[in-house]
């Protein structure tokens, strides 16, 4: 992952840190909303055997992708906060 370099003619540390904090908070909210939208077996059983399991798997994959992006942004945010 390519991390930003803080320097005199670049974006300020505070602006970068704030931007990544806002992004991380938005992803946390999105992750919570997606987790709350977990599949319910009652919505899938009419589709036949395996439909609910597939929906659960797809839901888990969506959560994993959001979690991965959040982790990356947190790493960038930490880098910005701790490096000159």
PDB file as gemmi writes it, atoms N, CA and C in Angstrom:
CRYST1    1.000    1.000    1.000  90.00  90.00  90.00 P 1                      
ATOM      1  N   UNK A   1       0.855  -1.161   0.000  1.00  0.00           N  
ATOM      2  CA  UNK A   1       0.000   0.000   0.000  1.00  0.00           C  
ATOM      3  C   UNK A   1       0.907   1.232   0.000  1.00  0.00           C  
ATOM      4  N   UNK A   2       0.613   2.149  -0.872  1.00  0.00           N  
ATOM      5  CA  UNK A   2       1.377   3.390  -0.975  1.00  0.00           C  
ATOM      6  C   UNK A   2       0.828   4.376   0.054  1.00  0.00           C  
ATOM      7  N   UNK A   3       1.725   4.890   0.904  1.00  0.00           N  
ATOM      8  CA  UNK A   3       1.333   5.822   1.954  1.00  0.00           C  
ATOM      9  C   UNK A   3       1.752   7.237   1.585  1.00  0.00           C  
ATOM     10  N   UNK A   4       0.986   8.243   2.024  1.00  0.00           N  
ATOM     11  CA  UNK A   4       1.328   9.626   1.691  1.00  0.00           C  
ATOM     12  C   UNK A   4       2.599  10.070   2.416  1.00  0.00           C  
ATOM     13  N   UNK A   5       3.311  10.978   1.788  1.00  0.00           N  
ATOM     14  CA  UNK A   5       4.480  11.589   2.397  1.00  0.00           C  
ATOM     15  C   UNK A   5       4.101  12.993   2.844  1.00  0.00           C  
ATOM     16  N   UNK A   6       4.298  13.253   4.107  1.00  0.00           N  
ATOM     17  CA  UNK A   6       4.019  14.585   4.631  1.00  0.00           C  
ATOM     18  C   UNK A   6       5.219  15.474   4.368  1.00  0.00           C  
ATOM     19  N   UNK A   7       4.965  16.615   3.728  1.00  0.00           N  
ATOM     20  CA  UNK A   7       6.041  17.560   3.434  1.00  0.00           C  
ATOM     21  C   UNK A   7       5.443  18.960   3.298  1.00  0.00           C  
ATOM     22  N   UNK A   8       6.327  19.950   3.219  1.00  0.00           N  
ATOM     23  CA  UNK A   8       5.903  21.354   3.274  1.00  0.00           C  
ATOM     24  C   UNK A   8       4.919  21.757   2.182  1.00  0.00           C  
ATOM     25  N   UNK A   9       5.059  21.236   0.981  1.00  0.00           N  
ATOM     26  CA  UNK A   9       4.175  21.656  -0.101  1.00  0.00           C  
ATOM     27  C   UNK A   9       3.007  20.692  -0.321  1.00  0.00           C  
ATOM     28  N   UNK A  10       2.899  19.702   0.547  1.00  0.00           N  
ATOM     29  CA  UNK A  10       1.797  18.735   0.438  1.00  0.00           C  
ATOM     30  C   UNK A  10       0.635  19.116   1.337  1.00  0.00           C  
ATOM     31  N   UNK A  11      -0.330  18.249   1.380  1.00  0.00           N  
ATOM     32  CA  UNK A  11      -1.488  18.446   2.249  1.00  0.00           C  
ATOM     33  C   UNK A  11      -1.034  18.391   3.703  1.00  0.00           C  
ATOM     34  N   UNK A  12      -1.592  19.234   4.534  1.00  0.00           N  
ATOM     35  CA  UNK A  12      -1.183  19.278   5.938  1.00  0.00           C  
ATOM     36  C   UNK A  12      -1.569  17.983   6.655  1.00  0.00           C  
ATOM     37  N   UNK A  13      -0.804  17.687   7.711  1.00  0.00           N  
ATOM     38  CA  UNK A  13      -1.080  16.502   8.519  1.00  0.00           C  
ATOM     39  C   UNK A  13      -2.511  16.540   9.053  1.00  0.00           C  
ATOM     40  N   UNK A  14      -2.929  17.707   9.545  1.00  0.00           N  
ATOM     41  CA  UNK A  14      -4.270  17.794  10.136  1.00  0.00           C  
ATOM     42  C   UNK A  14      -5.362  17.569   9.092  1.00  0.00           C  
ATOM     43  N   UNK A  15      -5.180  18.093   7.897  1.00  0.00           N  
ATOM     44  CA  UNK A  15      -6.175  17.892   6.837  1.00  0.00           C  
ATOM     45  C   UNK A  15      -6.235  16.422   6.423  1.00  0.00           C  
ATOM     46  N   UNK A  16      -5.064  15.808   6.260  1.00  0.00           N  
ATOM     47  CA  UNK A  16      -5.038  14.386   5.917  1.00  0.00           C  
ATOM     48  C   UNK A  16      -5.675  13.552   7.027  1.00  0.00           C  
ATOM     49  N   UNK A  17      -5.268  13.817   8.269  1.00  0.00           N  
ATOM     50  CA  UNK A  17      -5.786  13.042   9.400  1.00  0.00           C  
ATOM     51  C   UNK A  17      -7.302  13.177   9.505  1.00  0.00           C  
ATOM     52  N   UNK A  18      -7.794  14.397   9.331  1.00  0.00           N  
ATOM     53  CA  UNK A  18      -9.241  14.619   9.413  1.00  0.00           C  
ATOM     54  C   UNK A  18      -9.973  13.888   8.287  1.00  0.00           C  
ATOM     55  N   UNK A  19      -9.421  13.958   7.095  1.00  0.00           N  
ATOM     56  CA  UNK A  19     -10.048  13.273   5.962  1.00  0.00           C  
ATOM     57  C   UNK A  19     -10.135  11.767   6.167  1.00  0.00           C  
ATOM     58  N   UNK A  20      -9.051  11.174   6.670  1.00  0.00           N  
ATOM     59  CA  UNK A  20      -9.073   9.733   6.908  1.00  0.00           C  
ATOM     60  C   UNK A  20      -9.969   9.374   8.084  1.00  0.00           C  
ATOM     61  N   UNK A  21     -10.038  10.250   9.087  1.00  0.00           N  
ATOM     62  CA  UNK A  21     -10.940   9.995  10.205  1.00  0.00           C  
ATOM     63  C   UNK A  21     -12.400  10.005   9.737  1.00  0.00           C  
ATOM     64  N   UNK A  22     -12.744  10.984   8.919  1.00  0.00           N  
ATOM     65  CA  UNK A  22     -14.110  11.060   8.384  1.00  0.00           C  
ATOM     66  C   UNK A  22     -14.414   9.810   7.554  1.00  0.00           C  
ATOM     67  N   UNK A  23     -13.476   9.406   6.716  1.00  0.00           N  
ATOM     68  CA  UNK A  23     -13.668   8.219   5.879  1.00  0.00           C  
ATOM     69  C   UNK A  23     -13.822   6.961   6.738  1.00  0.00           C  
ATOM     70  N   UNK A  24     -12.987   6.821   7.758  1.00  0.00           N  
ATOM     71  CA  UNK A  24     -13.080   5.653   8.641  1.00  0.00           C  
ATOM     72  C   UNK A  24     -14.416   5.622   9.376  1.00  0.00           C  
ATOM     73  N   UNK A  25     -14.842   6.769   9.866  1.00  0.00           N  
ATOM     74  CA  UNK A  25     -16.135   6.823  10.560  1.00  0.00           C  
ATOM     75  C   UNK A  25     -17.287   6.465   9.627  1.00  0.00           C  
ATOM     76  N   UNK A  26     -17.224   6.943   8.399  1.00  0.00           N  
ATOM     77  CA  UNK A  26     -18.271   6.616   7.417  1.00  0.00           C  
ATOM     78  C   UNK A  26     -18.285   5.121   7.124  1.00  0.00           C  
ATOM     79  N   UNK A  27     -17.105   4.529   7.016  1.00  0.00           N  
ATOM     80  CA  UNK A  27     -17.045   3.091   6.768  1.00  0.00           C  
ATOM     81  C   UNK A  27     -17.542   2.297   7.970  1.00  0.00           C  
ATOM     82  N   UNK A  28     -17.250   2.762   9.172  1.00  0.00           N  
ATOM     83  CA  UNK A  28     -17.785   2.084  10.369  1.00  0.00           C  
ATOM     84  C   UNK A  28     -19.310   2.121  10.357  1.00  0.00           C  
ATOM     85  N   UNK A  29     -19.866   3.279  10.000  1.00  0.00           N  
ATOM     86  CA  UNK A  29     -21.324   3.392   9.913  1.00  0.00           C  
ATOM     87  C   UNK A  29     -21.876   2.471   8.827  1.00  0.00           C  
ATOM     88  N   UNK A  30     -21.208   2.461   7.678  1.00  0.00           N  
ATOM     89  CA  UNK A  30     -21.650   1.591   6.581  1.00  0.00           C  
ATOM     90  C   UNK A  30     -21.552   0.124   6.979  1.00  0.00           C  
ATOM     91  N   UNK A  31     -20.477  -0.233   7.647  1.00  0.00           N  
ATOM     92  CA  UNK A  31     -20.297  -1.614   8.082  1.00  0.00           C  
ATOM     93  C   UNK A  31     -21.401  -2.022   9.053  1.00  0.00           C  
ATOM     94  N   UNK A  32     -21.729  -1.142   9.986  1.00  0.00           N  
ATOM     95  CA  UNK A  32     -22.815  -1.437  10.929  1.00  0.00           C  
ATOM     96  C   UNK A  32     -24.140  -1.602  10.195  1.00  0.00           C  
ATOM     97  N   UNK A  33     -24.402  -0.756   9.212  1.00  0.00           N  
ATOM     98  CA  UNK A  33     -25.655  -0.842   8.454  1.00  0.00           C  
ATOM     99  C   UNK A  33     -25.721  -2.139   7.655  1.00  0.00           C  
ATOM    100  N   UNK A  34     -24.612  -2.514   7.040  1.00  0.00           N  
ATOM    101  CA  UNK A  34     -24.593  -3.756   6.265  1.00  0.00           C  
ATOM    102  C   UNK A  34     -24.759  -4.955   7.201  1.00  0.00           C  
ATOM    103  N   UNK A  35     -24.101  -4.920   8.350  1.00  0.00           N  
ATOM    104  CA  UNK A  35     -24.263  -6.018   9.308  1.00  0.00           C  
ATOM    105  C   UNK A  35     -25.714  -6.138   9.759  1.00  0.00           C  
ATOM    106  N   UNK A  36     -26.380  -5.003   9.946  1.00  0.00           N  
ATOM    107  CA  UNK A  36     -27.789  -5.015  10.342  1.00  0.00           C  
ATOM    108  C   UNK A  36     -28.702  -5.547   9.241  1.00  0.00           C  
ATOM    109  N   UNK A  37     -28.212  -5.524   8.015  1.00  0.00           N  
ATOM    110  CA  UNK A  37     -29.014  -5.995   6.880  1.00  0.00           C  
ATOM    111  C   UNK A  37     -28.714  -7.460   6.546  1.00  0.00           C  
ATOM    112  N   UNK A  38     -28.332  -8.214   7.549  1.00  0.00           N  
ATOM    113  CA  UNK A  38     -28.003  -9.629   7.341  1.00  0.00           C  
ATOM    114  C   UNK A  38     -29.216 -10.385   6.797  1.00  0.00           C  
ATOM    115  N   UNK A  39     -28.960 -11.365   5.957  1.00  0.00           N  
ATOM    116  CA  UNK A  39     -30.067 -12.150   5.403  1.00  0.00           C  
ATOM    117  C   UNK A  39     -30.851 -12.881   6.497  1.00  0.00           C  
ATOM    118  N   UNK A  40     -32.122 -13.020   6.253  1.00  0.00           N  
ATOM    119  CA  UNK A  40     -33.004 -13.767   7.141  1.00  0.00           C  
ATOM    120  C   UNK A  40     -33.512 -14.974   6.359  1.00  0.00           C  
ATOM    121  N   UNK A  41     -33.431 -16.123   6.951  1.00  0.00           N  
ATOM    122  CA  UNK A  41     -33.816 -17.354   6.246  1.00  0.00           C  
ATOM    123  C   UNK A  41     -35.235 -17.303   5.696  1.00  0.00           C  
ATOM    124  N   UNK A  42     -36.126 -16.574   6.369  1.00  0.00           N  
ATOM    125  CA  UNK A  42     -37.519 -16.485   5.893  1.00  0.00           C  
ATOM    126  C   UNK A  42     -37.631 -15.817   4.533  1.00  0.00           C  
ATOM    127  N   UNK A  43     -36.623 -15.018   4.179  1.00  0.00           N  
ATOM    128  CA  UNK A  43     -36.656 -14.306   2.904  1.00  0.00           C  
ATOM    129  C   UNK A  43     -36.094 -15.135   1.755  1.00  0.00           C  
ATOM    130  N   UNK A  44     -35.550 -16.296   2.062  1.00  0.00           N  
ATOM    131  CA  UNK A  44     -34.865 -17.081   1.028  1.00  0.00           C  
ATOM    132  C   UNK A  44     -35.405 -18.497   0.841  1.00  0.00           C  
ATOM    133  N   UNK A  45     -36.086 -19.060   1.830  1.00  0.00           N  
ATOM    134  CA  UNK A  45     -36.498 -20.450   1.687  1.00  0.00           C  
ATOM    135  C   UNK A  45     -37.397 -20.720   0.479  1.00  0.00           C  
ATOM    136  N   UNK A  46     -38.216 -19.735   0.018  1.00  0.00           N  
ATOM    137  CA  UNK A  46     -39.021 -20.034  -1.178  1.00  0.00           C  
ATOM    138  C   UNK A  46     -38.171 -20.274  -2.436  1.00  0.00           C  
ATOM    139  N   UNK A  47     -36.912 -19.830  -2.409  1.00  0.00           N  
ATOM    140  CA  UNK A  47     -36.041 -19.982  -3.574  1.00  0.00           C  
ATOM    141  C   UNK A  47     -35.410 -21.373  -3.650  1.00  0.00           C  
ATOM    142  N   UNK A  48     -35.586 -22.153  -2.616  1.00  0.00           N  
ATOM    143  CA  UNK A  48     -35.060 -23.508  -2.637  1.00  0.00           C  
ATOM    144  C   UNK A  48     -33.833 -23.675  -1.766  1.00  0.00           C  
ATOM    145  N   UNK A  49     -33.434 -24.944  -1.693  1.00  0.00           N  
ATOM    146  CA  UNK A  49     -32.285 -25.308  -0.862  1.00  0.00           C  
ATOM    147  C   UNK A  49     -31.023 -24.591  -1.328  1.00  0.00           C  
ATOM    148  N   UNK A  50     -30.293 -24.067  -0.385  1.00  0.00           N  
ATOM    149  CA  UNK A  50     -29.031 -23.416  -0.706  1.00  0.00           C  
ATOM    150  C   UNK A  50     -29.122 -21.917  -0.920  1.00  0.00           C  
ATOM    151  N   UNK A  51     -30.312 -21.387  -1.116  1.00  0.00           N  
ATOM    152  CA  UNK A  51     -30.441 -19.951  -1.385  1.00  0.00           C  
ATOM    153  C   UNK A  51     -30.005 -19.114  -0.177  1.00  0.00           C  
ATOM    154  N   UNK A  52     -30.443 -19.529   1.019  1.00  0.00           N  
ATOM    155  CA  UNK A  52     -30.079 -18.782   2.215  1.00  0.00           C  
ATOM    156  C   UNK A  52     -28.574 -18.879   2.481  1.00  0.00           C  
ATOM    157  N   UNK A  53     -28.015 -20.041   2.302  1.00  0.00           N  
ATOM    158  CA  UNK A  53     -26.575 -20.221   2.498  1.00  0.00           C  
ATOM    159  C   UNK A  53     -25.788 -19.343   1.541  1.00  0.00           C  
ATOM    160  N   UNK A  54     -26.229 -19.262   0.295  1.00  0.00           N  
ATOM    161  CA  UNK A  54     -25.564 -18.392  -0.675  1.00  0.00           C  
ATOM    162  C   UNK A  54     -25.684 -16.932  -0.262  1.00  0.00           C  
ATOM    163  N   UNK A  55     -26.862 -16.538   0.206  1.00  0.00           N  
ATOM    164  CA  UNK A  55     -27.059 -15.151   0.654  1.00  0.00           C  
ATOM    165  C   UNK A  55     -26.153 -14.835   1.841  1.00  0.00           C  
ATOM    166  N   UNK A  56     -26.021 -15.772   2.766  1.00  0.00           N  
ATOM    167  CA  UNK A  56     -25.127 -15.580   3.917  1.00  0.00           C  
ATOM    168  C   UNK A  56     -23.682 -15.424   3.463  1.00  0.00           C  
ATOM    169  N   UNK A  57     -23.260 -16.253   2.542  1.00  0.00           N  
ATOM    170  CA  UNK A  57     -21.896 -16.186   2.024  1.00  0.00           C  
ATOM    171  C   UNK A  57     -21.642 -14.848   1.347  1.00  0.00           C  
ATOM    172  N   UNK A  58     -22.563 -14.413   0.509  1.00  0.00           N  
ATOM    173  CA  UNK A  58     -22.422 -13.128  -0.179  1.00  0.00           C  
ATOM    174  C   UNK A  58     -22.397 -11.976   0.823  1.00  0.00           C  
ATOM    175  N   UNK A  59     -23.228 -12.061   1.846  1.00  0.00           N  
ATOM    176  CA  UNK A  59     -23.265 -11.034   2.882  1.00  0.00           C  
ATOM    177  C   UNK A  59     -21.914 -10.971   3.611  1.00  0.00           C  
ATOM    178  N   UNK A  60     -21.390 -12.125   3.960  1.00  0.00           N  
ATOM    179  CA  UNK A  60     -20.095 -12.185   4.621  1.00  0.00           C  
ATOM    180  C   UNK A  60     -18.985 -11.599   3.765  1.00  0.00           C  
ATOM    181  N   UNK A  61     -19.062 -11.838   2.462  1.00  0.00           N  
ATOM    182  CA  UNK A  61     -18.074 -11.289   1.535  1.00  0.00           C  
ATOM    183  C   UNK A  61     -18.157  -9.770   1.484  1.00  0.00           C  
ATOM    184  N   UNK A  62     -19.366  -9.235   1.486  1.00  0.00           N  
ATOM    185  CA  UNK A  62     -19.532  -7.775   1.499  1.00  0.00           C  
ATOM    186  C   UNK A  62     -18.935  -7.185   2.770  1.00  0.00           C  
ATOM    187  N   UNK A  63     -19.207  -7.814   3.899  1.00  0.00           N  
ATOM    188  CA  UNK A  63     -18.660  -7.330   5.170  1.00  0.00           C  
ATOM    189  C   UNK A  63     -17.138  -7.395   5.156  1.00  0.00           C  
ATOM    190  N   UNK A  64     -16.594  -8.465   4.619  1.00  0.00           N  
ATOM    191  CA  UNK A  64     -15.135  -8.610   4.552  1.00  0.00           C  
ATOM    192  C   UNK A  64     -14.507  -7.519   3.695  1.00  0.00           C  
ATOM    193  N   UNK A  65     -15.146  -7.173   2.572  1.00  0.00           N  
ATOM    194  CA  UNK A  65     -14.600  -6.121   1.713  1.00  0.00           C  
ATOM    195  C   UNK A  65     -14.608  -4.771   2.429  1.00  0.00           C  
ATOM    196  N   UNK A  66     -15.707  -4.446   3.075  1.00  0.00           N  
ATOM    197  CA  UNK A  66     -15.777  -3.181   3.815  1.00  0.00           C  
ATOM    198  C   UNK A  66     -14.751  -3.163   4.951  1.00  0.00           C  
ATOM    199  N   UNK A  67     -14.621  -4.279   5.639  1.00  0.00           N  
ATOM    200  CA  UNK A  67     -13.655  -4.374   6.731  1.00  0.00           C  
ATOM    201  C   UNK A  67     -12.238  -4.186   6.216  1.00  0.00           C  
ATOM    202  N   UNK A  68     -11.952  -4.743   5.063  1.00  0.00           N  
ATOM    203  CA  UNK A  68     -10.627  -4.611   4.460  1.00  0.00           C  
ATOM    204  C   UNK A  68     -10.319  -3.157   4.115  1.00  0.00           C  
ATOM    205  N   UNK A  69     -11.263  -2.469   3.534  1.00  0.00           N  
ATOM    206  CA  UNK A  69     -11.064  -1.054   3.190  1.00  0.00           C  
ATOM    207  C   UNK A  69     -10.885  -0.230   4.474  1.00  0.00           C  
ATOM    208  N   UNK A  70     -11.696  -0.508   5.481  1.00  0.00           N  
ATOM    209  CA  UNK A  70     -11.567   0.202   6.750  1.00  0.00           C  
ATOM    210  C   UNK A  70     -10.177  -0.021   7.347  1.00  0.00           C  
ATOM    211  N   UNK A  71      -9.697  -1.250   7.324  1.00  0.00           N  
ATOM    212  CA  UNK A  71      -8.369  -1.560   7.856  1.00  0.00           C  
ATOM    213  C   UNK A  71      -7.287  -0.774   7.115  1.00  0.00           C  
ATOM    214  N   UNK A  72      -7.377  -0.726   5.798  1.00  0.00           N  
ATOM    215  CA  UNK A  72      -6.392   0.025   5.010  1.00  0.00           C  
ATOM    216  C   UNK A  72      -6.412   1.509   5.364  1.00  0.00           C  
ATOM    217  N   UNK A  73      -7.592   2.077   5.452  1.00  0.00           N  
ATOM    218  CA  UNK A  73      -7.691   3.496   5.786  1.00  0.00           C  
ATOM    219  C   UNK A  73      -7.185   3.775   7.195  1.00  0.00           C  
ATOM    220  N   UNK A  74      -7.417   2.850   8.121  1.00  0.00           N  
ATOM    221  CA  UNK A  74      -6.898   3.014   9.472  1.00  0.00           C  
ATOM    222  C   UNK A  74      -5.364   2.984   9.470  1.00  0.00           C  
ATOM    223  N   UNK A  75      -4.785   2.134   8.631  1.00  0.00           N  
ATOM    224  CA  UNK A  75      -3.324   2.093   8.526  1.00  0.00           C  
ATOM    225  C   UNK A  75      -2.783   3.413   7.985  1.00  0.00           C  
ATOM    226  N   UNK A  76      -3.444   3.955   6.988  1.00  0.00           N  
ATOM    227  CA  UNK A  76      -3.016   5.247   6.437  1.00  0.00           C  
ATOM    228  C   UNK A  76      -3.168   6.335   7.489  1.00  0.00           C  
ATOM    229  N   UNK A  77      -4.303   6.320   8.196  1.00  0.00           N  
ATOM    230  CA  UNK A  77      -4.542   7.306   9.238  1.00  0.00           C  
ATOM    231  C   UNK A  77      -3.467   7.222  10.324  1.00  0.00           C  
ATOM    232  N   UNK A  78      -3.104   6.027  10.730  1.00  0.00           N  
ATOM    233  CA  UNK A  78      -2.052   5.849  11.726  1.00  0.00           C  
ATOM    234  C   UNK A  78      -0.706   6.356  11.201  1.00  0.00           C  
ATOM    235  N   UNK A  79      -0.419   6.065   9.946  1.00  0.00           N  
ATOM    236  CA  UNK A  79       0.809   6.546   9.338  1.00  0.00           C  
ATOM    237  C   UNK A  79       0.870   8.068   9.358  1.00  0.00           C  
ATOM    238  N   UNK A  80      -0.221   8.701   8.980  1.00  0.00           N  
ATOM    239  CA  UNK A  80      -0.278  10.161   8.956  1.00  0.00           C  
ATOM    240  C   UNK A  80      -0.069  10.723  10.366  1.00  0.00           C  
ATOM    241  N   UNK A  81      -0.638  10.073  11.348  1.00  0.00           N  
ATOM    242  CA  UNK A  81      -0.549  10.570  12.712  1.00  0.00           C  
ATOM    243  C   UNK A  81       0.831  10.394  13.330  1.00  0.00           C  
ATOM    244  N   UNK A  82       1.600   9.412  12.851  1.00  0.00           N  
ATOM    245  CA  UNK A  82       2.842   9.075  13.545  1.00  0.00           C  
ATOM    246  C   UNK A  82       4.113   9.358  12.760  1.00  0.00           C  
ATOM    247  N   UNK A  83       4.018   9.736  11.498  1.00  0.00           N  
ATOM    248  CA  UNK A  83       5.218   9.960  10.689  1.00  0.00           C  
ATOM    249  C   UNK A  83       5.345  11.414  10.273  1.00  0.00           C  
ATOM    250  N   UNK A  84       6.564  11.839  10.236  1.00  0.00           N  
ATOM    251  CA  UNK A  84       6.843  13.226   9.824  1.00  0.00           C  
ATOM    252  C   UNK A  84       6.826  13.358   8.322  1.00  0.00           C  
TER     253      UNK A  84                                                      
END                                                                             
